Every structure is written in structure tokens, then in C-alpha cells.
Amino acid sequence: MSERVAVRKTYKLFIGGKFPRSESGRSYLVQSSNVSLASRKDARDAVVAARAAVKGWAGATAYNRGQILYRAAEMLEGRREQFVALGIPGDEVDAAVDRWVWYAGWADKLAQVYGGANPVAGPYFNISAPEPTGVVAVVAPDRPALLGLVSVIAPAIVSGNTVVAAASPSEPLAAVTLAEVLATSDLPGGVVNILTGAITETAPTLASHMDVNAIDLTGVTDAALATDLEVKAAENLKRVLRPAPADHDWSVDPGLDRMTALLETKTVWHPKGV
């Protein structure tokens, strides 16, 4: 009997809840596996999917969003050994699970902390309520590959935003495997979309896209590229989160800044009854 030839796995993009190959047909080799190399067209397709998902996701109850994030934590916990086999340290996988749970707990509390009734001089109710910004593009950090990715996706989606994430080109396997986790976590298609490949190809398209409302440049390490992306983002007044410092510690308490930075505040006035 001849020796069996192993079937090499091809990791695909995650767009609209599905796993398409890049429309360009390109891929690159990572740890003996083929990983799709996303094109500018793939980035545009991901934005279309994210925009289509905004209404349903933002309109879901905060409790429902929290339950789905918690389900993602459960599924990630169940696939812990798969991530370890990819080279992700076990304690990083555990921290990523805990990070999902932490943000899930904030889903139905954020409005109470960040919004509320305002005292005014007059016979009116004045109430401020946080609302999602819309479609958020994210450039994920290189390391820690899994915890860093979770730490930029979770705070964006917990409040009702949808995400197009450009994964680390050097550490993509954690991202595409996380996509497989999300696909089985009751997360509606299009809420999270993950692109693998060259940041220099996909990020400029996302930064200049007129249907992207905010861009998180956390994982951009090239200062010239970061400046170029900020200039492109200014074309439609996107909200911009600046790149994280090289020594940023992703294991510490993340605080509320990443969630509140991607919110809009709506204030409503209503006359009091006599």
C-alpha cells in the first residue's frame, strides 16, 4: 500500500457568515497550510456584508448580544486544544475566553453606565442613550494573535456595531480558526468579517470606503501607513482609533475605552406631563 498523502487545509476568508476563497484566487503558505490572500474586492464585499448586518444586530436586545458573545466564549473554550496545536499558548486561549465573557457581561450594562437622565433647568425629561456607530474596520495586532484579535472585535460588536477585521498577515491561523468558532456561535452572518493577507492591500480600501463609519488602527505598526490611513479616513469623517503602543499589555483589564470610543450618544428631550 502506498503511503497516504495528507490533505493540506486551505483557510478561507470569513465574509457574511460564509467562508469564500479570495476572488483573486490567491493564497500564501503559513505552517504548511494555504491561507487566502484577500484583495481590495474582498474588502469591499466584507463592508457590504457588514452594512447589511447592522440593522439586525444593532436592533437586537443587549441581553441577546450578551448571550451570543457568551456562546462564543463557550465554543472557544471547547476548541482550546485546536488553538494550542496552532501554536497559541494555552494561557492566551484562556485569556481570550475570559475576555469574551467579560465583554458579554457588559452588553446589558453599558447603556446604564454611559447613558442616563440628565438634570435640566425646565419641565423636561432629558435622556442620553448610547447607540452603535455602524460599520467598524479593524486592523488587528500581530501579537498576541488570538487575545489581541478578540480584544479589538469584542468591544466593537458588544454595543451593536459590525466589524470588518484585517487579521495579522504573519499570524493568520488564529484569526481564521476564530472565524470557525464565531460561525458556530449563533452570531448572525456579517456581524464579524475577517480578511487575511496583506494589510497594505486591504486597510487602505477600508480606510477610504465611504460606508465604513470608524476604523481602529490598533495593529498598524508602520507610522507612514498609519498616517496614510488617517488621511483616507478623513474623507468621510470616520472615527479613528490610533495605533496601540508597541509595549501595550493586552492581558490587563481593558476598561471601557474601546467600547465607548465606538458609540454615538443620542439625547432626547420630552416635556413632563402636568
Backbone torsions as a table, in degrees:
resi	resn	phi	psi	omega
1	MET	NA	132.1	179.8
2	SER	-72.6	152.7	179.7
3	GLU	-67.0	135.4	-177.6
4	ARG	-71.2	138.2	176.7
5	VAL	-94.3	122.3	-178.6
6	ALA	-66.0	145.6	177.7
7	VAL	-88.2	118.3	-179.4
8	ARG	-75.2	129.9	-179.9
9	LYS	-76.8	138.8	174.5
10	THR	-109.8	117.1	179.4
11	TYR	-87.2	129.1	-175.0
12	LYS	-105.9	176.0	176.2
13	LEU	-75.1	167.2	177.2
14	PHE	-125.3	102.2	-175.7
15	ILE	-134.4	124.3	177.6
16	GLY	62.8	28.4	-179.8
17	GLY	81.9	3.6	-179.9
18	LYS	-119.1	171.8	-177.0
19	PHE	-120.5	77.5	179.1
20	PRO	-84.0	154.5	167.2
21	ARG	-73.9	162.0	174.5
22	SER	-61.0	139.4	179.4
23	GLU	-62.6	-20.6	179.1
24	SER	-79.2	-15.1	-177.9
25	GLY	78.4	5.0	-175.7
26	ARG	-86.7	153.9	173.8
27	SER	-152.7	167.8	175.0
28	TYR	-140.2	160.6	-170.8
29	LEU	-93.8	128.2	176.1
30	VAL	-137.4	121.4	179.3
31	GLN	48.4	47.9	177.7
32	SER	65.5	16.0	176.8
33	SER	-122.9	147.7	176.0
34	ASN	-84.4	132.1	178.2
35	VAL	-121.1	132.0	-177.4
36	SER	-63.5	139.4	178.4
37	LEU	-103.2	101.7	-173.6
38	ALA	-66.1	146.1	178.1
39	SER	-107.2	177.4	176.0
40	ARG	-63.7	-35.4	176.9
41	LYS	-63.6	-40.5	177.0
42	ASP	-61.3	-40.7	178.9
43	ALA	-62.4	-42.5	178.2
44	ARG	-65.1	-40.4	177.8
45	ASP	-62.0	-38.6	179.7
46	ALA	-65.7	-37.4	177.8
47	VAL	-65.9	-41.1	177.3
48	VAL	-59.3	-44.4	179.6
49	ALA	-65.1	-41.0	179.9
50	ALA	-65.6	-41.6	179.0
51	ARG	-64.1	-40.8	180.0
52	ALA	-63.4	-26.6	-177.1
53	ALA	-88.7	-11.5	-173.9
54	VAL	-59.8	-49.1	-173.8
55	LYS	-58.8	-48.2	-178.5
56	GLY	-68.2	-40.8	-177.1
57	TRP	-72.6	-44.9	178.5
58	ALA	-66.5	-30.1	-179.8
59	GLY	-82.3	-9.8	177.2
60	ALA	-69.6	154.9	177.7
61	THR	-69.1	151.5	177.9
62	ALA	-59.5	-36.2	178.8
63	TYR	-61.6	-43.0	-179.9
64	ASN	-64.4	-42.8	178.1
65	ARG	-62.0	-40.3	178.4
66	GLY	-62.6	-40.1	179.2
67	GLN	-64.5	-38.2	-179.7
68	ILE	-69.6	-40.7	176.4
69	LEU	-63.3	-38.0	178.4
70	TYR	-66.1	-37.9	177.4
71	ARG	-62.7	-37.0	176.4
72	ALA	-61.2	-39.5	177.2
73	ALA	-62.7	-42.5	179.2
74	GLU	-61.5	-45.0	-178.2
75	MET	-68.0	-36.9	177.7
76	LEU	-66.0	-40.9	177.1
77	GLU	-59.0	-41.0	-178.3
78	GLY	-69.4	-20.1	-179.0
79	ARG	-110.3	24.7	-176.6
80	ARG	-54.2	-47.4	-175.1
81	GLU	-66.3	-29.0	177.2
82	GLN	-65.1	-41.1	177.6
83	PHE	-68.1	-38.5	178.0
84	VAL	-62.2	-39.3	179.2
85	ALA	-65.0	-23.2	177.6
86	LEU	-83.6	-4.2	179.1
87	GLY	102.2	5.7	176.4
88	ILE	-81.7	124.2	179.9
89	PRO	-58.1	143.6	-178.3
90	GLY	-58.3	-37.7	-179.1
91	ASP	-70.3	-26.4	175.3
92	GLU	-71.3	-39.8	176.8
93	VAL	-61.3	-44.2	178.9
94	ASP	-60.9	-41.5	179.8
95	ALA	-65.7	-35.7	178.3
96	ALA	-67.3	-39.7	175.7
97	VAL	-61.1	-47.7	179.4
98	ASP	-61.5	-35.5	179.8
99	ARG	-66.2	-41.0	175.1
100	TRP	-59.6	-45.5	-178.9
101	VAL	-63.1	-40.7	-178.7
102	TRP	-60.7	-47.1	179.4
103	TYR	-70.3	-34.8	176.6
104	ALA	-58.1	-37.9	179.7
105	GLY	-67.2	-23.4	-179.6
106	TRP	-84.1	-13.5	-172.4
107	ALA	-53.2	-46.6	-176.5
108	ASP	-100.3	15.9	179.0
109	LYS	-118.4	-19.5	-173.6
110	LEU	-61.0	-40.8	-178.3
111	ALA	-64.3	-35.3	179.8
112	GLN	-71.6	-33.6	-178.4
113	VAL	-81.1	-39.8	-172.8
114	TYR	-97.8	-12.8	178.5
115	GLY	-122.8	-168.7	176.4
116	GLY	140.5	-178.5	180.0
117	ALA	-81.3	138.8	-179.6
118	ASN	-109.6	136.2	177.0
119	PRO	-72.1	130.5	179.5
120	VAL	-133.7	154.5	-179.9
121	ALA	-89.0	84.6	179.9
122	GLY	161.8	168.5	-176.9
123	PRO	-82.2	62.9	-177.4
124	TYR	-137.4	152.3	163.3
125	PHE	-91.2	134.7	177.6
126	ASN	-128.2	110.8	-172.6
127	ILE	-123.9	129.6	175.7
128	SER	-106.0	134.9	-179.3
129	ALA	-135.5	134.6	178.5
130	PRO	-77.1	141.6	176.2
131	GLU	-131.3	152.1	179.9
132	PRO	-66.6	150.8	178.3
133	THR	-72.3	-37.9	-179.6
134	GLY	134.1	-121.6	179.8
135	VAL	-91.2	125.5	-178.5
136	VAL	-117.2	124.8	173.0
137	ALA	-92.4	139.7	-175.6
138	VAL	-132.3	131.1	169.8
139	VAL	-102.1	110.5	-173.8
140	ALA	-75.1	151.0	177.4
141	PRO	-72.4	154.4	177.8
142	ASP	-66.2	-47.8	-177.2
143	ARG	-142.2	142.1	-3.3
144	PRO	-71.6	131.0	-169.8
145	ALA	-58.5	-47.7	-177.2
146	LEU	-82.9	-52.8	-178.3
147	LEU	-62.3	-38.8	178.5
148	GLY	-63.3	-42.2	-179.9
149	LEU	-65.3	-46.1	178.0
150	VAL	-61.0	-37.0	-175.8
151	SER	-72.1	-15.0	175.4
152	VAL	-104.8	-24.4	178.7
153	ILE	-81.7	-48.6	-173.5
154	ALA	-58.4	-46.3	-178.8
155	PRO	-66.9	-22.4	178.1
156	ALA	-77.1	-43.5	-173.7
157	ILE	-85.1	-21.0	-175.2
158	VAL	-62.7	-29.4	-177.9
159	SER	-94.9	0.0	176.4
160	GLY	112.2	1.0	173.9
161	ASN	-75.3	160.9	169.6
162	THR	-112.8	159.5	-167.7
163	VAL	-131.6	139.7	163.7
164	VAL	-116.5	112.5	-175.5
165	ALA	-107.0	127.1	171.7
166	ALA	-91.7	109.1	-175.1
167	ALA	-74.7	160.7	176.8
168	SER	-58.0	126.8	179.7
169	PRO	-69.2	-24.6	-178.7
170	SER	-91.1	-18.3	-179.4
171	GLU	-131.3	58.6	-172.7
172	PRO	-82.7	-18.5	-172.2
173	LEU	-66.3	-33.8	176.5
174	ALA	-63.6	-38.1	-177.6
175	ALA	-68.7	-47.1	-177.2
176	VAL	-71.5	-28.4	175.4
177	THR	-74.0	-35.3	173.4
178	LEU	-62.5	-36.0	176.4
179	ALA	-59.7	-38.7	177.6
180	GLU	-65.5	-34.7	175.6
181	VAL	-65.2	-48.0	-177.1
182	LEU	-64.7	-33.1	-179.2
183	ALA	-65.5	-19.6	-179.9
184	THR	-111.9	19.9	-174.1
185	SER	-113.8	20.0	-179.2
186	ASP	68.2	9.6	178.4
187	LEU	-74.3	124.7	-179.5
188	PRO	-59.9	144.5	179.2
189	GLY	-57.7	135.9	178.1
190	GLY	94.4	-14.5	179.4
191	VAL	-66.5	-42.1	173.5
192	VAL	-124.4	129.0	177.1
193	ASN	-126.7	133.6	-174.2
194	ILE	-123.9	125.8	178.6
195	LEU	-110.5	135.5	174.7
196	THR	-111.9	154.4	179.9
197	GLY	127.5	-154.3	-173.8
198	ALA	-80.9	122.7	176.9
199	ILE	-60.4	-36.1	-177.6
200	THR	-65.6	-17.6	178.4
201	GLU	-93.8	-43.1	-174.7
202	THR	-87.7	-37.2	-174.4
203	ALA	-62.7	-43.4	177.8
204	PRO	-60.6	-35.9	177.4
205	THR	-64.4	-42.2	179.7
206	LEU	-68.9	-38.6	-178.3
207	ALA	-66.4	-34.9	-177.3
208	SER	-93.8	-5.5	-176.4
209	HIS	-68.5	128.7	-175.5
210	MET	-75.9	-8.4	178.9
211	ASP	-106.8	14.4	172.7
212	VAL	-103.6	127.7	-173.5
213	ASN	-92.8	-22.3	-179.5
214	ALA	-154.6	153.3	177.6
215	ILE	-136.4	132.6	179.4
216	ASP	-105.7	112.3	-175.7
217	LEU	-94.0	23.2	-175.0
218	THR	-45.9	-46.4	-172.6
219	GLY	-89.3	6.4	-179.8
220	VAL	-82.2	118.9	-178.4
221	THR	-103.9	-14.3	179.3
222	ASP	-89.3	115.0	-175.9
223	ALA	-61.6	-38.6	179.7
224	ALA	-65.6	-40.6	178.0
225	LEU	-65.5	-42.1	179.4
226	ALA	-59.2	-43.0	179.2
227	THR	-64.0	-43.1	179.2
228	ASP	-61.7	-41.5	-179.5
229	LEU	-67.2	-37.1	177.4
230	GLU	-64.9	-40.2	178.0
231	VAL	-63.1	-44.6	178.5
232	LYS	-64.2	-37.8	-179.5
233	ALA	-66.2	-26.4	-178.4
234	ALA	-69.0	-16.9	-177.1
235	GLU	-60.4	-34.1	176.0
236	ASN	-124.7	28.4	174.1
237	LEU	56.9	41.1	175.2
238	LYS	-61.3	148.1	168.3
239	ARG	-75.3	133.5	-175.0
240	VAL	-120.5	127.4	170.1
241	LEU	-100.2	125.4	-174.1
242	ARG	-71.3	159.8	178.2
243	PRO	-58.5	147.6	178.3
244	ALA	-76.2	148.9	175.4
245	PRO	-59.9	150.9	-178.1
246	ALA	-59.8	-29.5	-177.6
247	ASP	-97.9	19.1	-178.7
248	HIS	-61.2	133.3	-179.2
249	ASP	-96.5	106.1	-177.3
250	TRP	-77.9	-7.7	-176.9
251	SER	-86.7	-11.9	-176.7
252	VAL	-82.3	168.1	176.6
253	ASP	-53.8	122.3	-174.9
254	PRO	-74.7	-17.9	-178.7
255	GLY	69.6	-170.2	-174.7
256	LEU	-99.3	-7.2	-170.2
257	ASP	-57.9	-41.6	-177.2
258	ARG	-68.8	-32.3	177.3
259	MET	-72.7	-49.4	-174.9
260	THR	-70.8	-25.1	179.5
261	ALA	-67.2	-19.1	-176.9
262	LEU	-112.0	29.6	178.2
263	LEU	-119.3	151.2	168.1
264	GLU	-110.2	147.2	179.6
265	THR	-108.6	123.3	176.3
266	LYS	-103.9	128.8	179.0
267	THR	-113.5	130.6	-176.7
268	VAL	-119.4	133.0	174.1
269	TRP	-105.1	139.8	177.6
270	HIS	-146.0	130.4	179.7
271	PRO	-65.8	142.3	175.6
272	LYS	-77.0	146.8	176.4
273	GLY	-71.3	155.2	179.9
274	VAL	-79.9	NA	NA
